[in-house]
Amino acid sequence: MMRKFREKLPGRIFFLLALSSISVLALITVFIVVQGAPIIARVGVIDFVFGMSWAPSQGEYGIFPMIVGSLSVTLGAVVLGVPIGICCSIFLAEFAPVRLRNLFRPAIQLLAGIPSVVYGLWGLIFIVPFIRNYMGGPGLSILAGSVVLAIMILPTVISISEVSILALPPAYKEGALALGMTHWQAIRSVQLPAAKSGIVAAVILGIGRAIGETMAVIMLLGNAVALPSSILDPIRTLTTNIGIEMGYATGEHREALFATGIVLFVVIMILNSTAQTIVKRKKDQ
């Protein structure tokens, strides 16, 4: 009896630890919903999500310009960062010498550990003045935020894409070379399509990282609650709206910020669930 108990004890401990993690997520979800749902019920889902005016002092709570801002800067980060990330992963997996690979990998991992406020300061000092002087506008813009977010998502995209390429059976590459393909043709026509699920999952996780960023984009986007007409216009995202106003918000205003968190939470959960589904499908293939 005691022996069976000892054998099962580690499994039960790990189960409790996993359950505690899920419980924390559930508590966070319940807290955000309880705090934010009342204002959504009063204003209405359509008016809250698609409303154009954010004026808490006048009782107007429309977050559509901020949704557009979040999607715009995230799309910009994906357009700039994903091609570079995939190219870097191909280089590390297929072309880089061992010494260079051992140098680049820790450097890429270090990028993930740099605080976002440091990225924001760097963008504020270098990217914003460059855009203002050579491209026009105030400098604080979608483009500035997109450039910095593109750099911030690189570690995620590079690491997961590289692992996906390295996980392919060697027979894929060997068979392609045996058929007369060049090294690059084998990568383009065989390896990349075979690793597509992992690469797509890396992109989706990078999108989740970009859309959830707060501090760096607060410093770079200009925080204008309006629909942008170009990539040089200032905007405000869902995360920056919460970060800027939560410190002094009360009453309905505070509830509206939690409701903004609900929308952001739903978007990020959809992205993460999609990534998990893609990874699972890859494993089942």
Backbone as a ProteinNet text record, in pm:
[ID]
protein_1_A
[PRIMARY]
MMRKFREKLPGRIFFLLALSSISVLALITVFIVVQGAPIIARVGVIDFVFGMSWAPSQGEYGIFPMIVGSLSVTLGAVVLGVPIGICCSIFLAEFAPVRLRNLFRPAIQLLAGIPSVVYGLWGLIFIVPFIRNYMGGPGLSILAGSVVLAIMILPTVISISEVSILALPPAYKEGALALGMTHWQAIRSVQLPAAKSGIVAAVILGIGRAIGETMAVIMLLGNAVALPSSILDPIRTLTTNIGIEMGYATGEHREALFATGIVLFVVIMILNSTAQTIVKRKKDQ
[TERTIARY]
82.2	0	86.2	184	271.5	354.1	393.9	472.7	390.6	265.3	178.4	154.6	139.6	119.2	240.3	360.9	482.2	497.6	454.8	463.8	367	251	150.9	168.7	245.5	259.5	317.2	426.1	478.4	375.8	302.1	200.8	92.7	51.9	-51	1.2	127.7	186.5	191.6	236.8	241.8	102.2	4.4	-133.6	-183.1	-151.7	-192.2	-124.4	3.3	73.8	11.5	-20.3	-85.7	-223.2	-295	-427.5	-418.7	-313.2	-297.4	-275.1	-199.7	-177.9	-309	-387.5	-516.8	-609.1	-602	-686.4	-653	-524.2	-483.8	-541.5	-531.7	-587.3	-737.9	-805.5	-950.2	-986	-909.7	-936.4	-916.4	-810.5	-786.7	-902.8	-946.3	-1056.3	-1183.5	-1217	-1339.1	-1331.1	-1215.1	-1199.2	-1220.2	-1157.7	-1172.3	-1316.7	-1380.1	-1518.1	-1612.4	-1596.8	-1683.9	-1668.8	-1545.3	-1521.8	-1565.6	-1554.1	-1580.5	-1714.5	-1778.9	-1905	-2017.8	-2030.5	-2142.8	-2146.2	-2031.3	-2030.7	-2063.9	-2020.7	-2055.9	-2206.3	-2267.3	-2412	-2488.4	-2438	-2507.2	-2488.6	-2367.5	-2339.2	-2386.4	-2371.1	-2401.9	-2274.8	-2269.7	-2149.3	-2115.3	-2215.7	-2191.3	-2139.4	-2205.2	-2162.1	-2024.9	-1994.8	-1865.4	-1753	-1773.2	-1667.4	-1652.4	-1762.5	-1755.6	-1777.8	-1788.5	-1803.4	-1677.1	-1692.8	-1580.1	-1526.8	-1600.6	-1562.6	-1527	-1408.8	-1367.1	-1354.7	-1459.5	-1461.7	-1526.8	-1451.1	-1508.8	-1578.6	-1528.6	-1591	-1730.8	-1758.5	-1889.7	-1972	-1920.3	-1991.8	-1988.3	-1888.7	-1876	-1760.2	-1791.6	-1692.3	-1690.1	-1628.5	-1612.7	-1465.7	-1433.5	-1292.2	-1250.5	-1335	-1300.4	-1171	-1146.3	-1016.8	-897.3	-911.3	-800.9	-785.4	-896.6	-887.4	-814.2	-850.5	-781.9	-634.4	-604.8	-465.9	-387.2	-446.2	-378.4	-351.3	-452.4	-436.1	-335.1	-334	-243.6	-98.1	-67.5	72.1	116.4	24.1	58.1	83.9	-0.6	19.8	153.1	184.2	312.8	429.7	418.8	525.9	541.3	430.6	436	498.2	457.7	511	661.9	708.2	851	931	875.5	952.7	950.7	837.3	824.9	919.5	929.2	1025.1	1168.6	1207.9	1343.8	1361.9	1261.7	1271.6	1283	1202.5	1207.3	1341.5	1389.5	1520.4	1632.2	1625.7	1726.8	1720.3	1598.8	1585.3	1640.7	1617.4	1674.1	1826.3	1880.2	2025.6	2085.2	2024.7	2078.2	2065.3	1954.8	1931.1	2009.7	2036.9	2090.5	2225.9	2257	2375.4	2484	2446.5	2543.6	2646.1	2776.2	2876.3	2846.4	2899.5	2868.7	2906.7	3024.9	3068.9	2976.4	2938.9	2850	2711.3	2665.4	2536.9	2537.7	2646.1	2656.4	2667.5	2707.3	2713.1	2577.6	2508.6	2382.6	2268.9	2262.1	2149.6	2139.4	2249.1	2238.8	2203.1	2253	2220.2	2071.1	2012.8	1869.4	1789	1833.1	1765.8	1777.1	1888.4	1906.3	1806.2	1773	1672.7	1540.3	1504.8	1378.7	1382.3	1501.8	1513.1	1528.6	1542.9	1556.9	1421.9	1413.8	1285.5	1227.2	1096.2	1031.1	1054.5	1073.3	1097.4	1229.7	1327	1454.2	1432.4	1350.8	1316.4	1247.1	1157	1087.2	1181.1	1276.3	1373.7	1459	1501.6	1581.9	1502.5	1377	1293.5	1269.6	1254.4	1229.2	1350.2	1469.2	1591.7	1632.9	1613.7	1664.8	1554.7	1451.8	1350.5	1260.9	1210.2	1116.7	1180	1300.4	1361.5	1388.3	1427.3	1453.4	1325.6	1214.4	1087.3	1044.8	1058.8	1017.3	1100.7	1228.9	1318.1	1315.4	1296.2	1310.1	1178.8	1075.2	949.8	832.3	848.9	742.5	657.6	567.7	480.4	548.3	478.7	534.7	642.7	657.5	754.8	695	614.2	540.8	425.6	436.7	345.7	336	248.2	234	366.6	436.5	561.7	665.9	678.7	776.1	745.5	618.7	580.9	600.3	571.8	585.3	730.5	821.4	963.4	1012.9	979.2	1026.3	959.4	829.3	761.8	814.9	852.4	910.9	1038.5	1119.4	1242.1	1207.2	1102.5	1065.9	1010.8	947	891.9	993.5	1109.1	1208.3	1249.6	1279.6	1320.5	1217.5	1089	983.7	978.7	976.4	964.9	1088.3	1207	1330.5	1342.9	1323.7	1345.5	1251.3	1121.7	1024.6	1038.5	1064.3	1081.1	1205.1	1313	1435.6	1413.5	1347.6	1319.4	1232.8	1135.6	1048.5	1126.7	1222.9	1304.1	1398.3	1461.5	1554.9	1484.3	1355.2	1281.1	1239.8	1258.7	1220.5	1311.3	1258.1	1342.7	1450.9	1573.4	1682.1	1651	1562.3	1530.2	1465.7	1397	1335.2	1441.3	1542.3	1648.6	1732.4	1766	1848.6	1778.3	1649.6	1574.8	1570.6	1551.5	1548	1682.8	1791	1924.2	1953.2	1904.5	1926.4	1853.7	1744.7	1670.3	1731	1840.2	1909.4	1881.4	1806.3	1780	1904.5	1916.8	2021.3	1979.2	2074	2043.9	1926.8	1929.8	1823.4	1690.2	1693.8	1570.1	1509.6	1594.9	1545.4	1479.1	1539.9	1481.3	1347.9	1346	1225.7	1111	1140.9	1036.4	997.1	1086.2	1058.8	1053.4	1160	1168.6	1072	1064.7	973.6	827.2	779.8	641.5	618	718.5	701.6	697.7	768.6	772.1	669	575.4	481	399.3	355.7	271.9	347	471.9	551.4	581	606	634.8	510.4	394.9	270.2	243.5	268.5	251.5	345.2	468.5	562.9	511.5	455.1	401.5	284.6	196.3	80.4	123.3	220.4	270.9	338.8	408.1	466.2	359.2	249.1	137.8	82.5	66.9	19.4	112.7	242.9	342.5	330.5	310.1	303.1	175.7	62.7	-64.3	-80.3	-4.6	-13.4	90.3	179.8	284.5	225.4	279.5	225.8	329	436.4	525.7	593.2	647	717.6	624.8	502.6	411.5	355.3	345.7	306.3	403	531	634.7	646.5	591.5	622.5	504.1	381.2	267	198.3	226.8	163.5	31.9	-34.4	-154.6	-267.8	-294.6	-406.8	-524.6	-639.9	-758.7	-832.5	-785.8	-846.1	-806.5	-890.1	-857.6	-740.6	-638.1	-522.7	-552.5	-489.4	-503	-376.3	-264.2	-140.3	-54.5	54.4	141.7	223.2	215.7	288.1	201	76.2	-15	1.2	-17.9	-19.2	-149	-141.6	-259.5	-252.8	-356.8	-357.4	-407.1	-343.5	-384.9	-465.5	-522	-598.5	-511.9	-390.8	-303.5	-257.5	-224.7	-180.6	-294.5	-416.2	-531.3	-545.6	-530.3	-539.3	-422	-302.9	-184.3	-183.4	-233.2	-230.6	-336.8	-456.9	-570.2	-606.6	-555.7	-597.6	-556.8	-447.6	-398.9	-492.8	-579.2	-668.2	-815.7	-846.6	-985	-1065.7	-1191.4	-1284.4	-1421.4	-1504.2	-1642.3	-1654.4	-1741.5	-1765.1	-1638.5	-1557.1	-1432.4	-1345.4	-1333.9	-1253.7	-1314.3	-1446.4	-1513.2	-1487.7	-1488	-1464.5	-1323.4	-1227	-1090.1	-1081.3	-1151.9	-1156.3	-1228	-1331.4	-1400.2	-1307	-1222.8	-1119.9	-1028.3	-995	-913.3	-981.7	-1114.7	-1187.7	-1169.2	-1185.9	-1169.5	-1028	-929.5	-790.1	-764.3	-819.1	-801.8	-859.2	-976	-1040.1	-954.5	-903	-820.3	-695	-627.2	-503.5	-531.6	-640.5	-675.3	-704.3	-769.9	-796.7	-665.5	-572.9	-443.4	-365.2	-360.5	-286.7	-351	-483.1	-552.1	-525.9	-523.8	-492.7	-352.1	-257.1	-119.5	-109.3	-176.9	-173.2	-235	-342.6	-406.8	-313.3	-242.2	-150.2	-34.8	19.5	129.3	83.3	-35.9	-89.1	-109.8	-159.2	-179.4	-46.6	58.7	191.7	242.4	219.9	264.4	189.6	61.8	-18.4	12.4	79	108.5	219.5
-120.7	0	126.7	131.4	247.9	265.1	152.4	160.6	219.5	178.5	233.1	382.4	420	561	644.8	592.9	665.1	674.9	570.1	573	674.7	689.2	780.3	924	942.1	1074.9	1178.4	1149.5	1250.6	1293.3	1196.9	1229.8	1320	1293.3	1377.9	1518.3	1528.2	1660.1	1741.4	1677.7	1748.1	1786.4	1701.2	1733.3	1856.6	1864.1	1980.5	2107.7	2096.7	2213	2260.3	2164.5	2201	2261.6	2204.2	2256.3	2397.8	2426	2560.6	2662.9	2623.8	2715.7	2745.9	2641.7	2661	2744.2	2723.1	2799	2947.3	2978.7	3119.6	3183.3	3113.5	3164.8	3184.4	3088.3	3099.5	3218.5	3239.5	3352	3485.7	3494.8	3618.5	3643.8	3538	3552.1	3597.9	3532.5	3568.1	3711.6	3752.2	3887.7	3992.4	3970.8	4068.1	4074.4	3959.1	3956.1	4023.1	3993.1	4052.8	4204.7	4252.7	4396.7	4468.5	4403.3	4471.4	4444.6	4332.5	4297.1	4397.5	4457.1	4549.8	4667.7	4727.1	4841.5	4798.5	4678	4627.6	4605.3	4554.1	4531.9	4664.2	4769.2	4898.9	4969.1	4969.3	5039.3	4958.7	4825.4	4738.2	4693.7	4567.6	4513.4	4587.3	4612.7	4678.2	4819.5	4896.3	5034.8	5040.4	4942.8	4944.4	4906.9	4800.5	4751.6	4839.8	4889.1	4964	5113.9	5158.7	5301.8	5377.1	5500.2	5578.2	5678.2	5702.5	5807	5747.6	5783.8	5745	5873.3	5903.3	6022.8	5985.3	5924.7	5878	5987.6	6110	6219.1	6251.4	6214.1	6236.9	6108.3	6000.9	5874.4	5804.4	5834	5770.2	5671.4	5544.9	5437.8	5355.8	5409.7	5337	5306.7	5181.2	5141	5101.9	5128	5085.1	5148.3	5279.3	5334.3	5264.1	5219.5	5151	5007.4	4944.6	4812.4	4823.5	4924.7	4947.8	4977.9	5057	5087.4	4963.6	4876.9	4753.2	4664.7	4649.9	4565.4	4625.6	4758.8	4824.1	4805.3	4833.4	4822.7	4676.7	4585.8	4443.6	4394.9	4436.6	4399.2	4453.5	4577.5	4634	4555.3	4513.7	4433.9	4299.5	4239.1	4109.3	4124.6	4228.6	4249.5	4273.7	4347.3	4377.5	4265.2	4202.3	4108.1	3964.1	3917.3	3775.3	3733.9	3807.7	3765.4	3760.1	3859.7	3859	3740.5	3713.3	3602.2	3467.9	3445.8	3318.7	3303.3	3410.8	3404.7	3374.1	3434.6	3406.4	3261.4	3207.8	3068.4	2973.6	3004.1	2921.5	2927.1	3046.9	3062.2	2981.8	2989.9	2919.5	2768	2724.1	2580.1	2514.8	2588.2	2525.1	2577.3	2701.7	2761.2	2802	2837.9	2895.8	2791.9	2828.6	2740.9	2723	2617.7	2584.2	2698.2	2757.1	2865.3	2986	3020.2	3134.4	3105	2981.5	2941.6	2950.2	2905.7	2911.8	3054.8	3146.5	3287.4	3355	3321.9	3388.2	3345.3	3217.8	3169.6	3237.6	3247.7	3321.4	3468.6	3528.1	3669.2	3686.2	3593.2	3598.8	3577.3	3483.4	3461.6	3582.8	3654.8	3775.8	3883.2	3888.6	3984.8	3966.8	3841.3	3813.9	3859.1	3871.5	3908.9	4057	4136.9	4281	4341	4422.2	4483.6	4568.7	4567.3	4640.2	4790.4	4842.1	4985.6	5024.6	4933.5	4960.5	4971.2	4880.9	4892.4	5025.9	5065.8	5191.3	5310.7	5310.6	5419.2	5424.2	5306.9	5301.7	5356.2	5314.7	5365	5513.9	5563.5	5705.9	5790.2	5736.4	5812	5802.3	5685	5664.1	5658.6	5578.2	5555.6	5677.8	5732.2	5845.3	5966.8	6012	6125.7	6097.4	5974.6	5940	5954.3	5901.6	5911.4	6057.3	6133.7	6274.5	6356.7	6331.1	6412.1	6372.8	6243.9	6197.4	6153	6130.3	6081.7	6172.5	6262.6	6355.8	6307	6393.7	6360.7	6383.9	6352.3	6376.7	6276.9	6169.3	6066.2	5958.4	5997.6	5901.3	5847.5	5724.3	5677.4	5525.6	5477.8	5333.9	5274.7	5344.6	5292.3	5275.3	5373.6	5363.4	5244.7	5228.7	5115.1	4982.7	4979.7	4855.6	4810.3	4905	4870	4808.6	4871.1	4821	4687.8	4674.7	4547.8	4436.8	4470.3	4369.7	4312.4	4399.2	4351.3	4266.6	4303.9	4232.6	4093.2	4073.2	3940.1	3848.9	3901.4	3819.2	3694.7	3704.9	3582.6	3470.6	3505	3403.1	3339.2	3421.8	3369.8	3288.2	3339.1	3269.9	3136.7	3136.8	3015.3	2903.1	2932.3	2827	2781	2873.7	2834.5	2748	2784.2	2704.4	2563.2	2552.6	2420.2	2338.5	2403.3	2332.3	2278.2	2355.3	2309.9	2197.5	2212.7	2110.4	1979.8	1986.9	1866.7	1779.8	1829.5	1751.1	1628.9	1517.9	1400.6	1431.2	1386.3	1411.6	1358.6	1259	1200.6	1302.3	1403.9	1505.5	1576.9	1625.2	1700	1607.5	1489.7	1396.9	1352	1327.3	1286.3	1395.7	1521.2	1632.7	1650.8	1639.1	1652.1	1536.8	1417.4	1301.4	1315.4	1392.2	1414.1	1523.7	1583.2	1683.6	1827.5	1849.8	1986.5	2046.5	2178.4	2248	2258.9	2303.5	2317.7	2414.4	2528.4	2625.7	2572.9	2500.9	2444.1	2342.5	2266.3	2169.5	2240.8	2350.6	2427.3	2486.9	2550.5	2622.9	2528.7	2419.8	2334.7	2219.4	2179.1	2061.2	2095	2153.9	2172.9	2278.5	2393.5	2497.8	2453.6	2391.9	2342.8	2237.5	2151.1	2048.9	2108.5	2219.9	2285.9	2397.6	2403.9	2515.2	2529.9	2419.7	2427.8	2493.8	2454.3	2514.1	2660.3	2695.5	2835	2921.3	2869.5	2943.8	2962.7	2859.6	2871.9	2978.5	2984.5	3087.5	3226.5	3242.2	3372.7	3412.3	3318.3	3349.3	3387.1	3315.3	3351	3487.7	3518.6	3651.6	3759.7	3731.1	3826.4	3848.8	3740.1	3754	3837.6	3820.4	3901.2	4048.2	4076.3	4214.8	4284	4215.1	4279.1	4301.4	4224.8	4239.9	4333.3	4388.2	4476.9	4610.5	4664.9	4788.9	4900.3	4879.1	4989.1	5050	4965.4	5018.1	5099.6	5050.5	5121.6	5247.6	5252	5376.3	5488.7	5453.9	5553.6	5592.8	5512	5531.2	5566.8	5547.1	5558.4	5693.8	5778.1	5909.5	5913.9	5797.9	5785.2	5878.4	5887.1	5964.3	5871.1	5900.7	5815.9	5859.6	5812.3	5846.8	5741.5	5727.4	5633.4	5687.3	5607.6	5656.2	5658.7	5752.2	5759.4	5714.7	5701.5	5652.3	5593	5529.1	5467	5570.8	5697	5803.2	5874.9	5828.4	5890.5	5828.6	5908.8	5852.5	5777.9	5677.6	5598.3	5561.2	5497.4	5437.7	5295.2	5202.6	5061.8	5028.6	4909.3	4864.8	4859.2	4808.1	4793.9	4930	5021.7	5152.8	5229.4	5209.6	5274.6	5232.1	5102.3	5052.8	5104.5	5097.6	5138.4	5284.8	5370.2	5514	5557.1	5501.4	5555.4	5479.7	5359.4	5281	5346.4	5422.1	5480.8	5581.1	5645.3	5746.5	5718.6	5608.5	5579	5534	5574.9	5532.9	5506.9	5434.4	5413.3	5348	5405.8	5349.3	5350.5	5454.1	5462.1	5340.8	5304.8	5188.3	5060.5	5049.3	4932.2	4922.8	5038.2	5037.9	4990.4	5023.1	4975.7	4825.1	4772.5	4626.6	4561.3	4627.1	4574.6	4574.3	4676.8	4676.8	4556.5	4525.6	4407	4278.3	4273.5	4154	4134.5	4240.9	4231.8	4186.5	4247.3	4210	4065.5	4024.3	3888.3	3786.6	3816.6	3725.7	3713	3826	3823.2	3739.2	3760.3	3687.1	3538.7	3506	3365.3	3295.5	3366.5	3307.7	3280.4	3376.2	3357.6	3241.9	3234.9	3127.1	2990.8	2985.5	2859.2	2813.6	2909.4	2876	2819.6	2882	2833.2	2691.8	2666.8	2533.3	2429.4	2466.2	2373.6	2339.4	2441.3	2418.3	2328.5	2354.6	2271.5	2127.7	2108.9	1973.8	1901.3	1974.5	1914	1870.2	1949.9	1916.3	1785.8	1773.6	1654.5	1529.6	1547.3	1432.6	1386.3	1473	1437.2	1332.3
0	0	0	89.8	98.8	-29.9	-87.6	-210.7	-325	-337.2	-440.9	-420	-292.5	-261.7	-303.6	-275.8	-313.6	-464.4	-535.1	-680.6	-741.5	-681	-734.2	-685.7	-577.4	-518.4	-616.1	-688.2	-781.6	-886.7	-939.8	-1039.5	-982.8	-858.6	-796.9	-768.3	-730.1	-704.7	-832.9	-941.1	-1069.6	-1116.9	-1089.1	-1126	-1051.5	-921.3	-842.5	-891.7	-930.1	-982.6	-1114.1	-1201.9	-1327.7	-1302	-1206.5	-1173.1	-1116.7	-1040.7	-985.5	-1096.3	-1198.8	-1311.2	-1383	-1407	-1472.3	-1384.5	-1253.2	-1160.8	-1163.7	-1171.7	-1180.3	-1305.8	-1419.6	-1544.2	-1531.8	-1468.3	-1451.2	-1362.2	-1255.8	-1165.7	-1237.3	-1316	-1392.6	-1488.5	-1557	-1652.3	-1582.9	-1471	-1397	-1347.6	-1295.5	-1242.5	-1351.8	-1467.9	-1577	-1625.2	-1639.3	-1688.1	-1587.7	-1460.3	-1357.6	-1355.1	-1369.7	-1364.5	-1492.5	-1606.9	-1732.5	-1796.8	-1763.2	-1828.5	-1803.6	-1683.4	-1661.9	-1758.4	-1788.7	-1879.2	-2021.4	-2060.5	-2193.4	-2202.5	-2093.4	-2092	-2102	-2036.2	-2039.7	-2174.3	-2224.7	-2350.5	-2470.2	-2460.7	-2573.6	-2643.8	-2680.5	-2742.3	-2871.3	-2954.9	-3083.6	-3063	-2976.1	-2953.4	-2887.7	-2802.3	-2733.7	-2830.8	-2905.8	-2994.1	-3117.2	-3173	-3297.7	-3278.3	-3154.9	-3129.6	-3166.6	-3216.2	-3266.4	-3164.4	-3057.8	-2963.7	-2828	-2778.4	-2643.1	-2561.2	-2483.6	-2398.9	-2266.4	-2175.5	-2048	-1968.8	-1974.7	-1899.7	-1951.4	-2077	-2135.2	-2146.8	-2091.3	-2094.3	-2228.5	-2310.8	-2442.2	-2438.8	-2469.5	-2458.8	-2587.5	-2688.7	-2814.7	-2837.9	-2863.5	-2872.3	-3014.2	-3113.3	-3248.4	-3300.2	-3279.5	-3324.1	-3261	-3136.2	-3069.6	-3120.8	-3158	-3220.7	-3354	-3433.1	-3560.2	-3536.3	-3432.5	-3400.6	-3363.3	-3281.6	-3242.2	-3363	-3448.3	-3566.4	-3664.8	-3676.5	-3772.2	-3731.8	-3605.3	-3562.4	-3557.9	-3526.5	-3527.3	-3669	-3763	-3903.3	-3954.2	-3917.3	-3958.1	-3903.5	-3775.8	-3715.4	-3785.4	-3823.7	-3892.5	-4030.9	-4104.8	-4239.4	-4235.6	-4134.4	-4125.1	-4060.7	-3958.1	-3878	-3924.2	-3975.9	-4010.5	-4122.7	-4235.8	-4339.9	-4288.8	-4208.7	-4153.4	-4059.9	-3975.4	-3881.4	-3950.9	-4055.1	-4126.8	-4199.7	-4260.2	-4327.7	-4227.9	-4109.5	-4006.7	-3961.4	-3946.9	-3904.1	-4010.4	-4137.5	-4245.3	-4242.2	-4223.1	-4217.9	-4102.1	-3984.8	-3868.4	-3883.6	-3943.2	-3954.2	-4066.9	-4174.7	-4294.4	-4341.4	-4315.8	-4376.4	-4277.3	-4155.6	-4062.1	-4016.5	-4014.2	-3952.9	-3803.7	-3747.1	-3608	-3514.2	-3534.1	-3445.2	-3454.6	-3576.6	-3595.3	-3538.2	-3554.3	-3499	-3346.7	-3285.5	-3139	-3088.1	-3174.6	-3137.3	-3154.4	-3262.3	-3293.5	-3201.3	-3168.4	-3088.4	-2952.3	-2874.1	-2747.6	-2767	-2876.2	-2902.6	-2929.2	-3003.7	-3032	-2904.1	-2820.6	-2693.8	-2602.8	-2612.7	-2532.8	-2573.5	-2701.7	-2746.8	-2672.7	-2645.3	-2576.3	-2431.2	-2373.5	-2233.5	-2208.2	-2313.7	-2296.5	-2258.3	-2153.7	-2114.3	-2226.5	-2236.1	-2344.8	-2335.4	-2214.8	-2201	-2265.9	-2268.9	-2335.3	-2486.3	-2540.9	-2683.6	-2710.9	-2620.3	-2638.4	-2637	-2545.1	-2539.7	-2665.9	-2711.5	-2834.1	-2951.8	-2963.1	-3072.4	-3061.6	-2939	-2918.1	-2956.9	-2936.4	-2963.9	-3110.9	-3172.9	-3308.7	-3414.5	-3393.3	-3497	-3515.4	-3405.3	-3414.8	-3482.1	-3442.4	-3514.1	-3661.2	-3692.6	-3833.8	-3915.5	-3865.5	-3938.5	-3950.3	-3842.5	-3844.1	-3942.8	-3949.7	-4033.1	-4180.3	-4208.8	-4347.1	-4411.5	-4332.4	-4388.7	-4357.3	-4263.1	-4229.6	-4113.2	-4070.3	-3959.6	-3826.1	-3718.4	-3585.2	-3544.7	-3618.3	-3581.1	-3495	-3397.7	-3315.4	-3399	-3443	-3547.9	-3550.4	-3639.3	-3661.7	-3707.2	-3795.4	-3849.4	-3739.9	-3651.4	-3542.9	-3452.7	-3415.8	-3332.4	-3403.5	-3533.5	-3609.1	-3617.6	-3638.5	-3648.5	-3517.6	-3406.4	-3276.8	-3243.5	-3269.3	-3242.1	-3332.2	-3455.1	-3544.5	-3483.7	-3423.7	-3357.8	-3235.6	-3164.2	-3041.5	-3068.3	-3185.4	-3214.4	-3281.5	-3319.9	-3388.5	-3309.5	-3178.1	-3106.5	-3114.4	-3102.4	-3109.9	-3247.7	-3351.2	-3487.3	-3525.4	-3493.2	-3531.4	-3458.5	-3327.9	-3248.2	-3289	-3296.7	-3327.9	-3472.6	-3564.7	-3705.2	-3723.1	-3654.7	-3665.4	-3612.1	-3497.7	-3440.8	-3536.5	-3600.1	-3694.4	-3813.7	-3863	-3976	-3933.5	-3816.4	-3769	-3733.3	-3700.7	-3661.7	-3780.1	-3901.5	-4018.8	-4032.9	-4079.3	-4103.6	-4206.6	-4185.2	-4282.7	-4422	-4429.5	-4560	-4654	-4600.4	-4685.3	-4767.7	-4698.5	-4765.8	-4854.1	-4803.2	-4878.5	-5006	-4997.9	-5116.5	-5221.6	-5175.1	-5269	-5338.2	-5262.9	-5322.1	-5416.9	-5381.9	-5468.3	-5601.9	-5602.4	-5726.6	-5813	-5764.8	-5845.2	-5806.2	-5700.8	-5656.2	-5592.8	-5603.7	-5529	-5383.2	-5299.6	-5156.8	-5136	-5203.6	-5186.6	-5241.6	-5353.7	-5407.4	-5311.1	-5244.6	-5146.4	-5028.7	-4985.4	-4874.1	-4915.1	-5032.2	-5076.2	-5112.1	-5180	-5234.8	-5144.2	-5052.2	-4969.9	-4820.8	-4769	-4625.1	-4572.3	-4637.3	-4589.7	-4595.2	-4705.2	-4702	-4593.8	-4569.5	-4466.5	-4327	-4306.7	-4175	-4164.4	-4257.4	-4263.5	-4135.8	-4078.1	-3958.2	-3842.8	-3822.6	-3715.5	-3741.2	-3865.8	-3899.8	-3879.8	-3920.1	-3899.3	-3750.2	-3671.1	-3526.5	-3470.1	-3520.2	-3476.1	-3509.9	-3627.4	-3667.5	-3578.3	-3548.9	-3465.8	-3324.2	-3269.2	-3136.9	-3140	-3250	-3264.2	-3269.1	-3336.1	-3340.5	-3200.8	-3124.6	-2987.1	-2901.8	-2924.5	-2851.1	-2887.9	-3015.8	-3061.1	-3014.3	-3025.6	-2993.9	-2843.1	-2762.2	-2617.5	-2558.8	-2638.8	-2587.3	-2542.8	-2433.4	-2377.2	-2369.1	-2291	-2257.1	-2379.5	-2467.5	-2583.9	-2673.4	-2694.5	-2784.3	-2720	-2587.4	-2521.2	-2558	-2565.5	-2590.1	-2737.1	-2828.7	-2970.6	-3059.6	-3013.6	-3103.5	-3101.2	-3004.6	-3000.2	-2926.3	-2910.4	-2826.1	-2867.6	-2996.6	-3047.9	-3072.1	-3010.8	-3026	-3152.5	-3265.7	-3394.2	-3495.9	-3598.2	-3704.8	-3786.9	-3810.3	-3887.3	-4036.4	-4106	-4251.8	-4322.6	-4249	-4307.2	-4196.1	-4235.3	-4135.6	-4058.6	-4097.7	-4028.6	-3926.3	-3908.7	-3812.8	-3674.5	-3569.3	-3432.9	-3406	-3319.7	-3284.5	-3136.8	-3090.5	-2956.3	-2968.6	-2900	-2902.6	-2777.7	-2776.5	-2660.1	-2535.2	-2549.9	-2433.2	-2380.8	-2471.5	-2425.7	-2360.1	-2407.4	-2345.3	-2199.2	-2175.3	-2037.6	-1954.7	-2010.3	-1935.1	-1899.5	-1989.1	-1965.2	-1864.6	-1875.4	-1800.2	-1673.3	-1655.5	-1539.5	-1407.3	-1406.5	-1282.5	-1220	-1299.9	-1243.7	-1271.8	-1337.2	-1373.8	-1252.2	-1249.1	-1144.1	-1205.8	-1133.4	-1175.9	-1311.3	-1396	-1528.7	-1614.1	-1596.1	-1671.3	-1643.3	-1518.1	-1479.7	-1536.6	-1530.8	-1587.3	-1737.8	-1805.9	-1950.6	-1984.1	-1898.5	-1921.6	-1901.9	-1802.3	-1786.3	-1904.5	-1955.5	-2074.6	-2194.8	-2205.3	-2309.8	-2292.7	-2167.5	-2139.4	-2182.4	-2168.1	-2212.5	-2362.9	-2439.3	-2585.3	-2619.2	-2554.6	-2580.1	-2538.7	-2425.6	-2376	-2474.4	-2528.3	-2624.2	-2750	-2799.1	-2920	-2898.7	-2785.8	-2758.8	-2736.8	-2669.2	-2648.4	-2780.6	-2871.9	-3003.7	-3077	-3069.9	-3136.8	-3075.9	-2943.4	-2877.8	-2904.2	-2902.3	-2930.8	-3074.1	-3165.4	-3304.1	-3317.2	-3246.4	-3250.7	-3193.8	-3082.5	-3022.3	-3115.1	-3182.9	-3276.6	-3391.9	-3443	-3554.2	-3510.8	-3391	-3340.8	-3320.8	-3267.5	-3246.1	-3378	-3477.3	-3608.8	-3668.9	-3646.4	-3698.4	-3632.9	-3501.5	-3433.1	-3477.9	-3515.2	-3556.6	-3697.4	-3775.4	-3915.3	-3924
[MASK]
+++++++++++++++++++++++++++++++++++++++++++++++++++++++++++++++++++++++++++++++++++++++++++++++++++++++++++++++++++++++++++++++++++++++++++++++++++++++++++++++++++++++++++++++++++++++++++++++++++++++++++++++++++++++++++++++++++++++++++++++++++++++++++++++++++++++++++++++++++++++++++++

